[in-house]
Amino acid sequence: MRYLINNSTDPHFNMALDEWCLEHLDVSVPVFYLWRNRPSVIIGLNQDAEAEVNIEYIEKHGITLARRVTGGGAVYHDLQNMNYSIIGHNADSTPFVNALRTLGVDARLSGRNDIFVDGKKVSGYARRIWKDREIVHGTLMYDVDIETLTKALDTPSSKLTQKGIASVRSRVTNLKDYLPQFRNLDELQNALHEIMAGNDTEIVLGENDIKEIRALSDSKFSTREWLFRKVADRSGHGDEM
């Protein structure tokens, strides 16, 4: 598959990149990129931030709030979580799952836009259709801090308590223990990239493209109006990232 290299860990820039690529890239052949965010909570297009996120906790701990362009639930990212985006006319998560299976992980797609290993969730993904193309993007939990994840999403509506941490641990898992051949996430990300890219070509964004994405990040994705908007439109598609 053709690919981009995205080294940004800024959640607002990365959300802007997803939207820009969906609307501007030539996707006659699918395109993918792998990326990470610094500690952040990413909410779905149609979610109420104050109902889904412990705002006081994330502000106290320097965790960034971001809203993505796809539907689904709130998720926690940190630098031990890797994300992927695939854009095309009929994009889906199959290439990513196949790459995991090539590395020896018995990863399986579920009917709820999740990827499971040994019956536990390691990834959630979401999608959005725009004109004749779509984006699918999702997470991969490598060695995510589950306790911080739980506390960041601990709101009255979520009903999470310290018991909730144990509950989350019983339903999700990190992939680190399934991939002992890799010393860290950098090595795993490089291996996944190599498998998915094959011998295909890199797409390099120009300076003007980067300026447009940064402007979109500043004017939309990092604004309070976007982050805390009250959503009536339910046009988003997908489940959790």
SVG drawing of the C-alpha trace seen along z (x, -y; Angstrom):
<svg xmlns="http://www.w3.org/2000/svg" viewBox="-30 -29 44 46">
<polyline fill="none" stroke="black" stroke-width="0.4" points="0.0,0.0 1.1,-3.6 1.9,-5.4 2.6,-8.6 5.1,-9.1 3.5,-11.0 5.9,-11.7 3.6,-14.2 2.4,-13.4 0.1,-16.4 -3.5,-15.1 -5.1,-18.2 -2.7,-18.1 -3.3,-14.4 -7.1,-14.8 -6.6,-17.6 -4.4,-15.3 -7.0,-12.6 -9.7,-15.1 -7.3,-16.7 -6.1,-13.4 -9.7,-12.1 -10.7,-15.2 -7.5,-15.9 -5.4,-12.7 -5.6,-10.8 -7.0,-7.5 -7.3,-5.6 -5.1,-3.2 -5.5,-3.0 -3.1,-5.0 -2.1,-4.3 -0.1,-5.9 0.9,-4.9 1.0,-7.5 0.9,-8.2 -0.4,-10.8 1.0,-12.1 -1.3,-11.5 -4.8,-12.5 -8.4,-11.6 -10.0,-11.4 -13.8,-11.7 -16.1,-10.7 -17.7,-13.2 -21.1,-13.1 -20.0,-13.0 -20.5,-15.5 -17.0,-16.0 -18.2,-16.9 -20.3,-13.7 -17.7,-11.3 -14.4,-12.7 -13.1,-13.5 -12.2,-17.0 -10.8,-17.9 -8.5,-14.9 -7.1,-15.3 -6.5,-19.0 -4.7,-18.3 -2.5,-15.7 -1.7,-17.5 -3.8,-15.1 -5.0,-16.7 -8.6,-16.6 -9.3,-16.1 -12.4,-15.3 -12.0,-13.2 -14.0,-13.2 -15.5,-9.8 -18.2,-8.5 -17.9,-6.1 -16.7,-6.4 -14.1,-8.1 -10.6,-6.6 -7.3,-7.2 -4.1,-7.4 -0.5,-7.7 2.9,-7.1 2.6,-3.3 -0.5,-3.2 -0.1,-3.2 -2.7,-4.3 -3.3,-3.6 -5.3,-5.4 -6.3,-3.8 -8.0,-5.9 -9.5,-4.6 -12.7,-4.0 -13.4,-0.8 -11.2,-1.2 -11.2,1.3 -9.0,2.6 -8.2,5.9 -4.6,4.9 -3.8,4.0 -5.2,7.2 -3.3,9.2 -0.1,7.5 -0.6,8.4 -1.3,12.0 1.9,12.0 3.8,11.2 2.3,14.2 -0.6,12.5 -4.0,14.3 -5.9,11.0 -9.5,11.2 -12.0,8.6 -15.3,8.4 -18.7,7.3 -18.4,4.2 -15.5,2.5 -13.0,4.0 -9.9,6.2 -9.5,9.0 -6.7,11.3 -7.5,14.2 -11.0,12.9 -9.7,9.4 -9.9,6.1 -6.5,4.7 -8.0,2.3 -11.1,0.3 -11.6,-1.4 -14.0,-3.9 -14.8,-5.1 -16.2,-8.0 -17.4,-8.3 -16.8,-11.4 -18.1,-11.5 -16.6,-8.5 -14.0,-7.6 -13.7,-6.7 -11.3,-6.7 -10.8,-3.9 -8.7,-4.6 -8.0,-2.8 -5.8,-2.1 -3.4,0.6 -2.7,1.0 0.9,2.0 1.7,1.0 -1.0,-1.6 -1.4,-2.8 -4.8,-1.2 -5.2,-2.9 -4.7,-6.4 -7.1,-5.3 -9.8,-4.4 -9.4,-7.5 -9.5,-9.8 -12.8,-8.3 -14.2,-8.1 -17.4,-10.2 -20.8,-9.8 -22.3,-8.4 -19.5,-5.9 -19.9,-4.6 -16.2,-3.7 -14.6,-3.2 -11.5,-1.4 -13.5,1.8 -13.8,0.4 -10.1,0.7 -10.2,4.4 -13.2,4.6 -11.4,2.8 -8.3,5.1 -10.5,8.1 -11.9,6.9 -8.8,5.3 -5.2,6.3 -1.9,4.8 0.0,6.6 3.4,6.3 3.3,9.8 2.2,11.3 5.1,9.9 8.3,10.8 10.4,10.5 10.1,6.7 11.9,4.7 9.6,1.7 6.8,0.1 9.2,-1.6 10.3,1.8 6.8,3.1 5.6,0.0 8.5,0.3 7.6,4.0 3.9,3.3 4.8,0.4 7.1,2.6 4.5,5.3 1.7,3.0 3.8,0.9 5.5,3.8 7.3,2.3 4.9,-0.6 5.7,-4.2 5.7,-7.0 3.5,-10.0 5.3,-13.2 3.2,-16.2 4.4,-19.5 5.0,-22.6 1.7,-24.1 -0.1,-20.9 1.5,-21.0 0.5,-24.6 -3.1,-23.8 -3.2,-21.0 -1.7,-23.2 -4.2,-25.9 -7.0,-23.4 -5.7,-22.2 -5.6,-25.8 -8.9,-27.0 -10.9,-23.9 -9.5,-20.9 -7.9,-22.8 -10.7,-25.2 -13.0,-25.1 -16.0,-25.4 -15.0,-22.1 -13.9,-20.3 -17.0,-21.2 -19.6,-21.6 -23.1,-20.2 -23.9,-17.9 -27.3,-17.5 -26.0,-16.0 -25.6,-12.2 -23.8,-11.9 -20.7,-10.2 -20.0,-6.6 -18.2,-3.9 -17.5,-2.6 -14.6,-3.2 -11.1,-3.9"/>
</svg>
